């Protein structure tokens, strides 16, 4: 059985790390916005939602150079990130 509270906590940790990485790199942020279909307004209103967090994770899971850099900068284990991302897609 999946603990929903732990899932939300993990999603929050991972999405915060992803967003912090993007905030420091305007070019990567623009690529994410294009990938996920966000504009400035929709980006601001989506921050903090589960769907936004999952969109961030999807972007990084499909962008290995950004994933490696973000995980290194945030001390996140890449295998744990990818397992969590996979489980979110499997159980959705």
C-alpha positions as CSV (number, residue, x, y, z in Angstrom):
1,X,0.0,0.0,0.0
2,X,1.3,3.5,-0.9
3,X,1.4,6.0,1.9
4,X,-0.2,9.2,0.4
5,X,1.3,11.5,3.0
6,X,4.8,10.3,2.2
7,X,4.1,10.6,-1.6
8,X,3.1,14.2,-1.1
9,X,6.1,14.9,1.0
10,X,8.4,13.3,-1.6
11,X,6.7,15.1,-4.5
12,X,7.2,18.4,-2.6
13,X,10.9,17.7,-2.0
14,X,11.5,16.7,-5.6
15,X,9.4,19.5,-7.2
16,X,11.1,22.1,-5.0
17,X,14.5,20.9,-6.1
18,X,13.4,21.0,-9.8
19,X,11.9,24.5,-9.5
20,X,15.0,25.8,-7.7
21,X,17.2,24.5,-10.4
22,X,15.0,26.1,-13.1
23,X,14.8,29.4,-11.2
24,X,18.6,29.6,-11.4
25,X,18.7,28.9,-15.2
26,X,16.4,31.1,-17.3
27,X,17.2,29.1,-20.5
28,X,16.2,25.8,-18.8
29,X,13.1,27.4,-17.4
30,X,12.1,28.5,-20.8
31,X,12.6,25.0,-22.1
32,X,10.5,23.6,-19.3
33,X,7.7,26.1,-20.0
34,X,7.7,25.1,-23.6
35,X,7.8,21.4,-22.8
36,X,4.9,21.6,-20.3
37,X,2.9,24.3,-22.1
38,X,3.1,27.0,-19.4
39,X,3.2,30.7,-19.9
40,X,4.2,33.2,-17.2
41,X,0.7,33.5,-15.8
42,X,-0.1,29.8,-15.8
43,X,3.3,29.0,-14.3
44,X,2.7,31.3,-11.4
45,X,-0.8,30.0,-10.7
46,X,0.3,26.3,-10.9
47,X,3.3,26.4,-8.5
48,X,2.6,24.2,-5.5
49,X,0.0,22.0,-7.2
50,X,0.6,18.3,-7.6
51,X,0.1,18.5,-11.4
52,X,2.9,21.1,-11.6
53,X,5.2,19.0,-9.4
54,X,4.6,16.0,-11.7
55,X,5.2,18.2,-14.8
56,X,8.5,19.3,-13.3
57,X,9.5,15.7,-12.6
58,X,8.4,14.6,-16.1
59,X,10.6,17.3,-17.6
60,X,13.7,16.3,-15.6
61,X,13.0,12.5,-16.1
62,X,13.1,13.1,-19.8
63,X,16.1,15.5,-19.8
64,X,19.1,13.6,-18.5
65,X,21.6,16.5,-18.5
66,X,19.2,18.6,-16.4
67,X,18.4,15.7,-14.2
68,X,22.0,14.9,-13.5
69,X,22.8,18.6,-12.7
70,X,19.7,19.1,-10.6
71,X,20.3,16.0,-8.5
72,X,23.9,16.8,-8.0
73,X,23.1,20.4,-7.0
74,X,20.3,19.2,-4.6
75,X,22.0,16.1,-3.2
76,X,19.2,14.0,-4.5
77,X,19.7,10.3,-5.4
78,X,18.9,9.9,-9.1
79,X,17.7,6.4,-8.6
80,X,15.2,7.5,-5.9
81,X,14.0,10.4,-8.1
82,X,13.4,8.1,-11.1
83,X,11.7,5.4,-9.0
84,X,9.4,8.0,-7.5
85,X,8.6,9.4,-11.0
86,X,8.0,5.9,-12.4
87,X,5.7,5.0,-9.5
88,X,3.7,8.2,-10.0
89,X,3.2,7.3,-13.7
90,X,2.4,3.7,-12.9
91,X,-0.3,4.4,-10.3
92,X,-1.9,7.4,-12.0
